[in-house]
Amino acid sequence: MINIDKLKEILVEYKKDFLSSQWKKEKYKWVALQHFQDHWNVDAPDFASMFWEATTKQKNLLASSYYYPRGMIREFAKADMAKVRRMFMDLYDESKPFAPRIIQFEKESDSLRKKYDDGTWKSHYQNQNSITTYLWFRYPDKYYIYKYSEYKSVAEILESDFIPQMGTSEENLVRSFQLYNEICDYISTDSELVHMFRSALTDECYPDKKLKTLTFDIGFYITKNFPRKHEDKVKDNNNLEYTKSSQST
C-alpha cells in the first residue's frame, strides 16, 4: 500500500508542470512506443536491421553513457540471428509469467556474449532495465520500464509497505510492478490529469489507454523533480515564518 495523500500532493505539482515542461521533455516515450508498434516484426528476414529501426526513436531509453543494450542486441543478431529471434519470442510469450522470462533473457544474453565475444564485448548490457524496456515496447498496455533506483525512491517517497531490493529476483520484479499498478489505479481516477494527458497526445504518440507509460512518467517525476520542489517549498515556508517573526518583534 502507498500513501495516497502523498500521491495526491505530488500530482498537484505534476499537473502544474505537465504542459510547461514535463510533456515537452518526455513526449518522446509515447512517440518511441508508437514507432516500435509500427515497425516491430519478429519474422523479419533481417532481424538486426528491423530491431534497430523499431527502436530508433528510443532516445536514451536503450543507450546512454557507458550503457549500450540496444547496440549489443544488434551485434548479437548479426552473430546469431536465429538465437536472438528466439530470445525475443520467448520474452514475448505471454502464456508464461513475465519475471522468469526477464531473468532467462538476461542469462541467454550472457551466454551469447561469452560465445561470440571478439575481445571487446565486456558486457551484454541486458539487465532488468533494458529487458523491461523491450517488454514495454511490445506490450505497453501491460508493462512498465523497471529501474531499481527510481522504483526504490518512489516507494520511499510514497511510504509504500514494499521497498524494492537491489538484485535480480522474480518476487522483486512482481512486487515492483504491483507498486506501480497501485499508482496507475489511482491516477486513472484523476479526471483532470487524464483529460490533460489525452489532450496533449498527437497522432505520432501511442494512445496509452491503460496509462502505464503515464504512470512511470509520474514515477520519474517523483524521483527527479518532486524532492527538489518539496525542498524549495519548505525553504519558502521557513523564510515566510522568519519574516513574520521578524515583523512581530
Secondary structure, 3 states (H helix, E strand, C coil): CCCHHHHHHHHHHHHHHHHHHHHHHHCHHHHHHHHHHHHCCCCCCCHHHHHHHHCCCCCCCCCECCECHHHHHHHHHHHCHHHHHHHHHHHCCCCCCHHHHHHHHHHHHHHHHHHHCCCCCCCCCCCHHHHHHHHHHHCCCCCCCCCHHHHHHHHHHCCCCCCCCCCCCHHHHHHHHHHHHHHHHHHCCCHHHHHHHHHHCCCCCCCCCCCHHHHHHHHHHHHHCHHHHHHHHHHHHHHHHHHHHHHHC
